[in-house]
Amino acid sequence: MQGSALTLISLLWLGVAIADESLPQTRLKFGDVKAQTLTFQLTGEYVTAIRPEADNEIELLYDPSSDSSTSTLKAIPTAPRLRAYQYNGTETWVLGPDVTDRHTLGQLARMSSNAYHLPGQKQWRDLDPSWNINNSFPFGWDNAEDGFRGFVFQSEDNSTVVLSIKGTTLQGPTSRKDKLNDNLLFSCCCARVDFSWIFSTVCDCYSWSPLHNRCDDPCLSAALIKDSLFYSIGTKLVRDLRVLYPFANIWLVGHSLGGSLASLLGSTFGLPAVAFEAPGERMAAHRLHLPLPPPNYPPKLPRVPVTHVYNNADPIPQGACTGIASPCAQVGYALETRCHLGKTIVYDTVGRFGWHVDVRKHRIDGLILDVLDAEGLWPDGEAGEEREVPTAREEAECVDCFKWEFGHFKKCPIG
């Protein structure tokens, strides 16, 4: 493979930040790079060989023979390819997590689990020693009414910061706002499951029609950008982190609602995000009018640095916990969307372990211990191949809320 140069700089979307062109650009060439596998000690060498016009995945060549007692996260250059003449942005690259590496996914999942807890609590999961817990810090725990909380993890050498966002808590001080955000982001129209939910909706965007379920798009967009929505709070936090760590790689992770928020924020700022067991957030991204890259290549989906990870016995990321009789609806959640941004890694626990689809398979602890930590190979695709980590694929044919009609039906949408 011919060696060609790769520019590594921060990926910034239009309207969010402006790249500093005065900063020097680092050129990486085939064969001359020391590993940035985020051990925060060098543990081997990797080289990348990328043709600018190539559409295939970036190759990562890693030398495991290097001496090291430190477990590591592996990172690879990650970014969508943009065409400047169609989009007022720049094709750039950032170091993102290597989602083909089982240990890396396991560490990021543990960070997602720790967003629900504080250090020292029984449920807290220890990480590799390369993460500096003393310099890491929680956010959102000082005010129980805020709801938006989690943990910021910092590496020993300050090169990488991971923002981990808490998901939904069924019973706790954040539960009310968690449910509000869930029902706003992942329902087809204001959490109106059927007529019996008329007094449980989270916005007034339903438009009555004798023939169709109709919902007002401008009204939905206005409801989603309210300050009470976690996404708005998250954008402020990410901006603060970019100021605090101007030269660090910033990644976002989360479980369930937290994973969807990590994806939405990562898509907004062009930062790598990994979401575990998250409901479909693609429809919410369009309703929020996020500055996504243009869909100018097959399969006509925006190329964002987001990876979703879930097991196929969990109904929530598949949009299968729906209907008035579903366990989700019984406790007041309308989790109806199933289409995700970026690419998705699906672990076939139904085929390999014989699991049945059950909402109890949504727990992050089960995903870590029973799936990500499981030894052996996983079914990968329809060709009978097996891999340690299934291939990440785009959800090209996915459609949300096909029974609903969306448009401008109300004269005075909220705002």
DRENDO-1510 file (C-alpha; in Angstrom, 1 decimal, always signed):
<recs>
REC; n; res; u; v; w
REC; 1; MET; +0.0; +0.0; +0.0 .
REC; 2; GLN; +1.4; +3.4; -1.0 .
REC; 3; GLY; +2.1; +5.7; +1.9 .
REC; 4; SER; +0.3; +9.0; +1.8 .
REC; 5; ALA; +0.0; +11.9; +4.2 .
REC; 6; LEU; -2.7; +12.4; +6.7 .
REC; 7; THR; -3.5; +15.6; +8.5 .
REC; 8; LEU; -4.6; +15.3; +12.1 .
REC; 9; ILE; -6.4; +18.3; +13.5 .
REC; 10; SER; -9.6; +19.0; +15.4 .
REC; 11; LEU; -12.9; +18.4; +13.6 .
REC; 12; LEU; -15.1; +21.4; +13.9 .
REC; 13; TRP; -18.6; +21.8; +12.5 .
REC; 14; LEU; -19.8; +25.0; +11.0 .
REC; 15; GLY; -21.6; +27.2; +13.5 .
REC; 16; VAL; -20.1; +25.6; +16.5 .
REC; 17; ALA; -16.4; +26.6; +16.3 .
REC; 18; ILE; -13.9; +27.9; +13.9 .
REC; 19; ALA; -10.6; +26.1; +13.3 .
REC; 20; ASP; -7.4; +27.9; +14.3 .
REC; 21; GLU; -5.4; +27.9; +11.1 .
REC; 22; SER; -2.4; +29.3; +12.9 .
REC; 23; LEU; -1.9; +25.9; +14.7 .
REC; 24; PRO; +0.8; +23.7; +13.1 .
REC; 25; GLN; -0.5; +20.6; +11.3 .
REC; 26; THR; +1.1; +17.3; +12.1 .
REC; 27; ARG; +1.8; +15.1; +9.1 .
REC; 28; LEU; +1.8; +11.4; +9.5 .
REC; 29; LYS; +3.5; +9.2; +6.9 .
REC; 30; PHE; +3.4; +5.4; +6.5 .
REC; 31; GLY; +5.9; +3.8; +8.8 .
REC; 32; ASP; +7.2; +6.7; +10.8 .
REC; 33; VAL; +4.7; +7.0; +13.6 .
REC; 34; LYS; +4.9; +5.9; +17.2 .
REC; 35; ALA; +1.7; +4.4; +18.7 .
REC; 36; GLN; -0.9; +6.6; +20.1 .
REC; 37; THR; -2.9; +3.7; +21.5 .
REC; 38; LEU; -3.8; +5.8; +24.5 .
REC; 39; THR; -1.9; +3.7; +27.1 .
REC; 40; PHE; -0.4; +7.0; +28.0 .
REC; 41; GLN; +2.8; +5.0; +27.8 .
REC; 42; LEU; +3.9; +4.0; +24.3 .
REC; 43; THR; +3.2; +0.2; +23.9 .
REC; 44; GLY; +3.9; -0.5; +20.3 .
REC; 45; GLU; +3.8; +1.0; +16.8 .
REC; 46; TYR; +0.9; +1.6; +14.5 .
REC; 47; VAL; +1.0; +3.0; +11.0 .
REC; 48; THR; -1.9; +4.1; +8.8 .
REC; 49; ALA; -1.9; +4.0; +5.1 .
REC; 50; ILE; -4.8; +6.0; +3.6 .
REC; 51; ARG; -5.5; +7.1; +0.1 .
REC; 52; PRO; -7.5; +10.4; +0.2 .
REC; 53; GLU; -10.0; +9.0; -2.3 .
REC; 54; ALA; -10.4; +5.7; -0.5 .
REC; 55; ASP; -13.8; +4.8; +1.0 .
REC; 56; ASN; -12.7; +1.7; +2.8 .
REC; 57; GLU; -12.0; +1.6; +6.5 .
REC; 58; ILE; -8.6; +2.9; +7.8 .
REC; 59; GLU; -6.1; +0.1; +8.4 .
REC; 60; LEU; -4.5; -0.1; +11.8 .
REC; 61; LEU; -1.3; -2.1; +12.1 .
REC; 62; TYR; -0.5; -2.8; +15.8 .
REC; 63; ASP; +2.5; -4.5; +17.2 .
REC; 64; PRO; +1.5; -6.4; +20.3 .
REC; 65; SER; +5.1; -7.6; +20.9 .
REC; 66; SER; +6.1; -4.4; +22.5 .
REC; 67; ASP; +6.8; -4.7; +26.3 .
REC; 68; SER; +4.2; -3.1; +28.5 .
REC; 69; SER; +2.4; -3.9; +31.7 .
REC; 70; THR; -0.3; -1.3; +31.1 .
REC; 71; SER; -3.6; -2.2; +29.5 .
REC; 72; THR; -4.6; +0.2; +26.8 .
REC; 73; LEU; -7.3; +1.8; +24.8 .
REC; 74; LYS; -6.5; +1.8; +21.1 .
REC; 75; ALA; -7.2; +4.8; +18.9 .
REC; 76; ILE; -7.3; +5.3; +15.1 .
REC; 77; PRO; -7.8; +8.4; +13.0 .
REC; 78; THR; -11.5; +8.9; +12.7 .
REC; 79; ALA; -13.6; +11.4; +10.8 .
REC; 80; PRO; -16.3; +11.7; +8.1 .
REC; 81; ARG; -15.1; +12.7; +4.7 .
REC; 82; LEU; -16.6; +16.0; +3.6 .
REC; 83; ARG; -16.6; +17.7; +0.3 .
REC; 84; ALA; -15.7; +21.4; +0.8 .
REC; 85; TYR; -17.5; +22.7; -2.2 .
REC; 86; GLN; -20.8; +21.4; -0.9 .
REC; 87; TYR; -20.2; +22.1; +2.8 .
REC; 88; ASN; -18.6; +25.0; +4.5 .
REC; 89; GLY; -16.4; +22.8; +6.6 .
REC; 90; THR; -13.1; +21.2; +6.2 .
REC; 91; GLU; -12.3; +17.5; +5.9 .
REC; 92; THR; -10.2; +16.9; +9.0 .
REC; 93; TRP; -9.2; +14.0; +11.2 .
REC; 94; VAL; -9.2; +13.3; +14.9 .
REC; 95; LEU; -8.0; +10.3; +17.0 .
REC; 96; GLY; -11.0; +8.3; +17.9 .
REC; 97; PRO; -11.5; +5.0; +19.8 .
REC; 98; ASP; -10.7; +1.8; +17.9 .
REC; 99; VAL; -14.2; +0.2; +18.0 .
REC; 100; THR; -12.8; -3.0; +16.5 .
REC; 101; ASP; -10.9; -3.7; +19.8 .
REC; 102; ARG; -12.8; -5.6; +22.5 .
REC; 103; HIS; -10.8; -4.2; +25.4 .
REC; 104; THR; -11.3; -0.6; +24.2 .
REC; 105; LEU; -15.1; -1.2; +24.0 .
REC; 106; GLY; -15.0; -2.7; +27.5 .
REC; 107; GLN; -13.2; +0.3; +29.0 .
REC; 108; LEU; -15.6; +2.8; +27.3 .
REC; 109; ALA; -18.6; +0.7; +28.5 .
REC; 110; ARG; -17.2; +0.8; +32.1 .
REC; 111; MET; -16.9; +4.6; +31.8 .
REC; 112; SER; -20.6; +4.7; +30.7 .
REC; 113; SER; -21.6; +2.5; +33.7 .
REC; 114; ASN; -19.6; +4.8; +36.1 .
REC; 115; ALA; -21.6; +7.8; +34.9 .
REC; 116; TYR; -24.4; +6.4; +37.1 .
REC; 117; HIS; -22.2; +6.4; +40.2 .
REC; 118; LEU; -19.4; +8.2; +42.1 .
REC; 119; PRO; -16.0; +6.8; +42.9 .
REC; 120; GLY; -16.0; +4.6; +46.0 .
REC; 121; GLN; -19.6; +3.5; +45.6 .
REC; 122; LYS; -20.2; -0.3; +45.3 .
REC; 123; GLN; -21.2; -0.2; +41.7 .
REC; 124; TRP; -18.2; +1.8; +40.5 .
REC; 125; ARG; -16.1; -0.2; +38.0 .
REC; 126; ASP; -12.3; +0.1; +38.1 .
REC; 127; LEU; -10.5; +1.3; +34.9 .
REC; 128; ASP; -7.0; +0.7; +33.5 .
REC; 129; PRO; -4.3; +2.6; +35.5 .
REC; 130; SER; -3.7; +4.8; +32.5 .
REC; 131; TRP; -6.7; +6.9; +33.6 .
REC; 132; ASN; -6.1; +9.5; +36.2 .
REC; 133; ILE; -9.1; +9.2; +38.5 .
REC; 134; ASN; -7.7; +11.9; +40.8 .
REC; 135; ASN; -7.8; +14.5; +38.0 .
REC; 136; SER; -11.2; +13.2; +36.7 .
REC; 137; PHE; -14.4; +14.7; +38.1 .
REC; 138; PRO; -18.1; +14.2; +38.2 .
REC; 139; PHE; -20.6; +16.8; +36.9 .
REC; 140; GLY; -24.3; +17.4; +37.7 .
REC; 141; TRP; -24.2; +15.7; +41.1 .
REC; 142; ASP; -24.3; +18.9; +43.2 .
REC; 143; ASN; -27.9; +19.7; +42.2 .
REC; 144; ALA; -30.3; +16.7; +42.1 .
REC; 145; GLU; -32.9; +18.7; +40.2 .
REC; 146; ASP; -30.6; +19.3; +37.2 .
REC; 147; GLY; -30.8; +15.7; +36.0 .
REC; 148; PHE; -27.9; +16.0; +33.5 .
REC; 149; ARG; -25.0; +14.3; +35.2 .
REC; 150; GLY; -22.1; +12.0; +34.6 .
REC; 151; PHE; -18.3; +11.9; +34.8 .
REC; 152; VAL; -15.3; +13.4; +32.9 .
REC; 153; PHE; -12.4; +11.0; +32.7 .
REC; 154; GLN; -8.9; +12.3; +32.0 .
REC; 155; SER; -5.8; +10.3; +30.9 .
REC; 156; GLU; -2.6; +10.4; +32.9 .
REC; 157; ASP; -0.8; +12.5; +30.2 .
REC; 158; ASN; -3.8; +14.8; +29.6 .
REC; 159; SER; -4.0; +13.8; +26.0 .
REC; 160; THR; -7.5; +12.3; +26.1 .
REC; 161; VAL; -10.7; +13.3; +27.9 .
REC; 162; VAL; -13.8; +11.2; +27.9 .
REC; 163; LEU; -17.2; +12.7; +28.7 .
REC; 164; SER; -19.4; +10.0; +30.0 .
REC; 165; ILE; -23.1; +10.9; +30.3 .
REC; 166; LYS; -25.6; +9.1; +32.6 .
REC; 167; GLY; -28.6; +7.4; +31.1 .
REC; 168; THR; -32.1; +7.0; +32.5 .
REC; 169; THR; -32.6; +6.3; +36.2 .
REC; 170; LEU; -36.1; +4.7; +36.8 .
REC; 171; GLN; -36.2; +5.7; +40.5 .
REC; 172; GLY; -34.1; +8.6; +41.8 .
REC; 173; PRO; -33.7; +12.4; +41.9 .
REC; 174; THR; -33.2; +12.6; +38.1 .
REC; 175; SER; -36.0; +10.3; +37.1 .
REC; 176; ARG; -38.6; +13.0; +36.2 .
REC; 177; LYS; -36.3; +14.9; +33.8 .
REC; 178; ASP; -34.8; +11.6; +32.5 .
REC; 179; LYS; -38.3; +10.5; +31.4 .
REC; 180; LEU; -39.1; +14.0; +29.9 .
REC; 181; ASN; -36.0; +13.8; +27.7 .
REC; 182; ASP; -36.7; +10.2; +26.7 .
REC; 183; ASN; -40.2; +11.0; +25.7 .
REC; 184; LEU; -39.2; +14.1; +23.8 .
REC; 185; LEU; -36.3; +12.6; +21.9 .
REC; 186; PHE; -37.5; +9.1; +21.1 .
REC; 187; SER; -41.2; +9.2; +20.7 .
REC; 188; CYS; -42.8; +9.8; +17.3 .
REC; 189; CYS; -44.9; +12.7; +18.5 .
REC; 190; CYS; -44.8; +14.0; +22.1 .
REC; 191; ALA; -45.1; +10.5; +23.7 .
REC; 192; ARG; -48.7; +10.1; +22.4 .
REC; 193; VAL; -48.9; +6.3; +22.3 .
REC; 194; ASP; -52.6; +6.2; +21.9 .
REC; 195; PHE; -55.7; +8.1; +23.0 .
REC; 196; SER; -55.2; +7.1; +26.7 .
REC; 197; TRP; -51.9; +9.1; +26.7 .
REC; 198; ILE; -53.6; +12.4; +25.9 .
REC; 199; PHE; -52.8; +13.7; +29.4 .
REC; 200; SER; -49.3; +12.2; +29.5 .
REC; 201; THR; -47.8; +13.9; +26.4 .
REC; 202; VAL; -44.7; +16.0; +26.8 .
REC; 203; CYS; -45.6; +18.6; +24.1 .
REC; 204; ASP; -48.7; +19.8; +22.2 .
REC; 205; CYS; -47.7; +19.0; +18.6 .
REC; 206; TYR; -50.3; +16.4; +17.8 .
REC; 207; SER; -52.7; +17.5; +15.1 .
REC; 208; TRP; -56.0; +15.7; +14.9 .
REC; 209; SER; -57.0; +14.0; +11.7 .
REC; 210; PRO; -59.7; +11.4; +11.1 .
REC; 211; LEU; -57.5; +9.4; +8.7 .
REC; 212; HIS; -53.9; +9.8; +9.9 .
REC; 213; ASN; -51.7; +10.3; +12.9 .
REC; 214; ARG; -50.4; +13.8; +12.2 .
REC; 215; CYS; -47.6; +15.8; +14.0 .
REC; 216; ASP; -46.4; +19.3; +13.6 .
REC; 217; ASP; -42.7; +19.5; +12.7 .
REC; 218; PRO; -42.0; +23.1; +13.7 .
REC; 219; CYS; -43.7; +22.5; +17.0 .
REC; 220; LEU; -41.5; +19.4; +17.7 .
REC; 221; SER; -38.3; +21.3; +16.9 .
REC; 222; ALA; -39.3; +24.1; +19.2 .
REC; 223; ALA; -40.0; +21.6; +22.0 .
REC; 224; LEU; -36.7; +19.9; +21.6 .
REC; 225; ILE; -34.6; +23.1; +22.0 .
REC; 226; LYS; -36.1; +24.1; +25.3 .
REC; 227; ASP; -33.5; +24.8; +28.0 .
REC; 228; SER; -34.9; +21.9; +30.0 .
REC; 229; LEU; -33.7; +19.4; +27.4 .
REC; 230; PHE; -30.4; +17.7; +28.3 .
REC; 231; TYR; -29.0; +18.3; +24.8 .
REC; 232; SER; -28.9; +22.1; +25.4 .
REC; 233; ILE; -27.1; +21.6; +28.7 .
REC; 234; GLY; -24.7; +19.2; +27.1 .
REC; 235; THR; -23.6; +21.7; +24.4 .
REC; 236; LYS; -22.6; +24.1; +27.1 .
REC; 237; LEU; -20.6; +21.4; +28.9 .
REC; 238; VAL; -18.8; +20.3; +25.7 .
REC; 239; ARG; -17.8; +24.0; +24.9 .
REC; 240; ASP; -16.4; +24.3; +28.4 .
REC; 241; LEU; -14.4; +21.1; +28.0 .
REC; 242; ARG; -12.9; +22.4; +24.7 .
REC; 243; VAL; -11.7; +25.5; +26.6 .
REC; 244; LEU; -10.4; +23.5; +29.5 .
REC; 245; TYR; -8.6; +21.0; +27.3 .
REC; 246; PRO; -7.8; +22.8; +24.0 .
REC; 247; PHE; -5.2; +20.2; +22.9 .
REC; 248; ALA; -6.8; +17.0; +24.1 .
REC; 249; ASN; -8.7; +14.4; +22.2 .
REC; 250; ILE; -12.3; +14.6; +23.5 .
REC; 251; TRP; -14.5; +11.5; +23.2 .
REC; 252; LEU; -18.1; +11.1; +24.4 .
REC; 253; VAL; -19.7; +7.9; +25.7 .
REC; 254; GLY; -22.9; +6.9; +27.4 .
REC; 255; HIS; -25.5; +4.2; +28.0 .
REC; 256; SER; -29.2; +4.4; +26.9 .
REC; 257; LEU; -30.4; +8.0; +27.0 .
REC; 258; GLY; -26.8; +9.0; +27.8 .
REC; 259; GLY; -25.5; +7.2; +24.7 .
REC; 260; SER; -28.0; +9.0; +22.5 .
REC; 261; LEU; -27.0; +12.3; +24.0 .
REC; 262; ALA; -23.3; +11.5; +23.4 .
REC; 263; SER; -24.1; +10.7; +19.8 .
REC; 264; LEU; -26.1; +14.0; +19.3 .
REC; 265; LEU; -23.3; +16.0; +20.9 .
REC; 266; GLY; -20.6; +14.2; +19.1 .
REC; 267; SER; -22.4; +14.8; +15.8 .
REC; 268; THR; -22.8; +18.5; +16.7 .
REC; 269; PHE; -19.1; +19.1; +17.5 .
REC; 270; GLY; -17.6; +16.5; +15.2 .
REC; 271; LEU; -16.2; +14.5; +18.2 .
REC; 272; PRO; -16.0; +10.7; +18.3 .
REC; 273; ALA; -18.8; +9.1; +20.3 .
REC; 274; VAL; -19.6; +5.6; +21.4 .
REC; 275; ALA; -23.2; +4.8; +22.5 .
REC; 276; PHE; -24.2; +1.7; +24.4 .
REC; 277; GLU; -27.8; +0.3; +24.2 .
REC; 278; ALA; -29.1; +3.7; +23.0 .
REC; 279; PRO; -32.5; +4.4; +21.5 .
REC; 280; GLY; -32.5; +5.6; +17.9 .
REC; 281; GLU; -31.6; +9.3; +17.8 .
REC; 282; ARG; -31.5; +10.0; +14.0 .
REC; 283; MET; -34.9; +11.5; +14.0 .
REC; 284; ALA; -34.1; +13.7; +17.0 .
REC; 285; ALA; -30.9; +14.9; +15.2 .
REC; 286; HIS; -33.0; +16.1; +12.2 .
REC; 287; ARG; -35.6; +17.7; +14.5 .
REC; 288; LEU; -32.8; +19.6; +16.3 .
REC; 289; HIS; -31.5; +20.7; +12.9 .
REC; 290; LEU; -28.0; +19.5; +13.8 .
REC; 291; PRO; -25.2; +20.7; +11.5 .
REC; 292; LEU; -24.6; +17.3; +10.0 .
REC; 293; PRO; -22.3; +16.6; +7.1 .
REC; 294; PRO; -24.2; +16.4; +3.8 .
REC; 295; PRO; -25.4; +13.0; +2.6 .
REC; 296; ASN; -23.5; +13.1; -0.6 .
REC; 297; TYR; -22.4; +9.5; -0.9 .
REC; 298; PRO; -24.2; +6.1; -0.7 .
REC; 299; PRO; -26.2; +5.2; +1.3 .
REC; 300; LYS; -27.2; +8.9; +1.6 .
REC; 301; LEU; -26.5; +9.1; +5.4 .
REC; 302; PRO; -24.4; +11.8; +7.1 .
REC; 303; ARG; -21.0; +10.5; +8.0 .
REC; 304; VAL; -20.6; +11.3; +11.6 .
REC; 305; PRO; -17.9; +9.8; +14.0 .
REC; 306; VAL; -20.5; +7.9; +16.0 .
REC; 307; THR; -20.6; +4.1; +16.8 .
REC; 308; HIS; -23.6; +2.4; +18.5 .
REC; 309; VAL; -23.2; -0.9; +20.4 .
REC; 310; TYR; -26.0; -3.1; +21.5 .
REC; 311; ASN; -27.1; -6.7; +21.8 .
REC; 312; ASN; -30.1; -7.9; +19.8 .
REC; 313; ALA; -31.9; -9.2; +22.9 .
REC; 314; ASP; -32.4; -5.6; +24.0 .
REC; 315; PRO; -35.7; -4.2; +22.6 .
REC; 316; ILE; -35.0; -0.5; +23.3 .
REC; 317; PRO; -32.3; +0.3; +20.7 .
REC; 318; GLN; -34.3; -1.7; +18.2 .
REC; 319; GLY; -37.5; +0.4; +18.8 .
REC; 320; ALA; -39.3; -2.8; +19.8 .
REC; 321; CYS; -40.4; -1.7; +23.3 .
REC; 322; THR; -43.5; +0.0; +21.9 .
REC; 323; GLY; -47.3; -0.2; +22.1 .
REC; 324; ILE; -49.6; +0.3; +25.0 .
REC; 325; ALA; -49.0; -3.2; +26.4 .
REC; 326; SER; -45.2; -2.9; +26.3 .
REC; 327; PRO; -43.1; -2.8; +29.5 .
REC; 328; CYS; -41.8; +0.6; +28.5 .
REC; 329; ALA; -45.3; +2.1; +28.0 .
REC; 330; GLN; -46.5; +0.5; +31.3 .
REC; 331; VAL; -44.0; +2.7; +33.2 .
REC; 332; GLY; -44.7; +5.8; +31.1 .
REC; 333; TYR; -42.0; +5.7; +28.4 .
REC; 334; ALA; -42.6; +6.1; +24.6 .
REC; 335; LEU; -39.4; +4.8; +23.2 .
REC; 336; GLU; -40.5; +4.4; +19.5 .
REC; 337; THR; -37.5; +5.3; +17.4 .
REC; 338; ARG; -35.0; +2.8; +16.2 .
REC; 339; CYS; -32.7; +4.5; +13.5 .
REC; 340; HIS; -29.2; +5.5; +14.6 .
REC; 341; LEU; -26.6; +7.9; +13.4 .
REC; 342; GLY; -23.2; +6.7; +12.4 .
REC; 343; LYS; -22.6; +2.9; +12.4 .
REC; 344; THR; -23.9; +0.2; +14.6 .
REC; 345; ILE; -22.2; -2.9; +16.1 .
REC; 346; VAL; -24.9; -5.5; +17.0 .
REC; 347; TYR; -24.0; -8.5; +19.2 .
REC; 348; ASP; -26.1; -11.5; +18.3 .
REC; 349; THR; -26.9; -12.8; +21.8 .
REC; 350; VAL; -30.1; -14.3; +20.6 .
REC; 351; GLY; -28.2; -16.6; +18.2 .
REC; 352; ARG; -25.1; -17.3; +20.3 .
REC; 353; PHE; -26.6; -17.5; +23.8 .
REC; 354; GLY; -30.2; -18.2; +23.0 .
REC; 355; TRP; -31.4; -15.1; +24.8 .
REC; 356; HIS; -35.0; -13.9; +24.4 .
REC; 357; VAL; -35.8; -10.3; +23.7 .
REC; 358; ASP; -36.4; -8.8; +27.1 .
REC; 359; VAL; -36.1; -5.3; +28.4 .
REC; 360; ARG; -34.0; -6.6; +31.3 .
REC; 361; LYS; -31.2; -7.1; +28.7 .
REC; 362; HIS; -30.9; -3.3; +28.5 .
REC; 363; ARG; -28.7; -3.0; +31.6 .
REC; 364; ILE; -25.2; -1.8; +31.1 .
REC; 365; ASP; -23.7; -4.2; +33.6 .
REC; 366; GLY; -25.1; -7.2; +31.7 .
REC; 367; LEU; -23.7; -5.8; +28.4 .
REC; 368; ILE; -20.2; -5.5; +30.0 .
REC; 369; LEU; -20.0; -8.8; +31.9 .
REC; 370; ASP; -22.0; -11.1; +29.6 .
REC; 371; VAL; -21.3; -9.7; +26.2 .
REC; 372; LEU; -18.2; -7.4; +25.9 .
REC; 373; ASP; -16.1; -9.5; +28.3 .
REC; 374; ALA; -17.2; -12.8; +26.8 .
REC; 375; GLU; -14.5; -14.8; +25.2 .
REC; 376; GLY; -14.8; -16.2; +21.7 .
REC; 377; LEU; -16.1; -15.1; +18.4 .
REC; 378; TRP; -19.5; -13.5; +17.4 .
REC; 379; PRO; -21.6; -14.1; +14.3 .
REC; 380; ASP; -20.9; -11.3; +11.9 .
REC; 381; GLY; -23.3; -10.8; +8.9 .
REC; 382; GLU; -25.1; -13.2; +6.8 .
REC; 383; ALA; -22.1; -14.9; +5.2 .
REC; 384; GLY; -21.4; -17.0; +8.3 .
REC; 385; GLU; -18.2; -15.1; +9.3 .
REC; 386; GLU; -17.2; -14.7; +12.9 .
REC; 387; ARG; -15.3; -11.9; +14.7 .
REC; 388; GLU; -14.2; -10.9; +18.2 .
REC; 389; VAL; -16.1; -7.7; +17.6 .
REC; 390; PRO; -18.9; -7.6; +15.0 .
REC; 391; THR; -18.4; -5.2; +12.1 .
REC; 392; ALA; -19.9; -1.7; +12.5 .
REC; 393; ARG; -22.5; -1.1; +9.8 .
REC; 394; GLU; -24.7; +1.8; +8.7 .
REC; 395; GLU; -28.5; +1.4; +9.1 .
REC; 396; ALA; -29.1; +2.3; +5.5 .
REC; 397; GLU; -32.7; +1.0; +5.2 .
REC; 398; CYS; -34.0; +2.2; +8.5 .
REC; 399; VAL; -37.2; +4.2; +8.7 .
REC; 400; ASP; -38.8; +5.7; +11.9 .
REC; 401; CYS; -42.4; +6.4; +12.6 .
REC; 402; PHE; -43.7; +5.4; +9.2 .
REC; 403; LYS; -47.3; +5.4; +10.5 .
REC; 404; TRP; -47.1; +9.1; +11.2 .
REC; 405; GLU; -47.5; +12.1; +8.9 .
REC; 406; PHE; -45.3; +15.0; +9.6 .
REC; 407; GLY; -45.6; +18.6; +8.4 .
REC; 408; HIS; -46.7; +22.1; +9.3 .
REC; 409; PHE; -50.2; +21.7; +10.5 .
REC; 410; LYS; -50.4; +24.2; +13.4 .
REC; 411; LYS; -50.6; +28.0; +12.8 .
REC; 412; CYS; -48.8; +28.9; +16.0 .
REC; 413; PRO; -46.2; +26.3; +17.0 .
REC; 414; ILE; -44.7; +26.7; +20.4 .
REC; 415; GLY; -41.4; +28.6; +20.7 .
</recs>
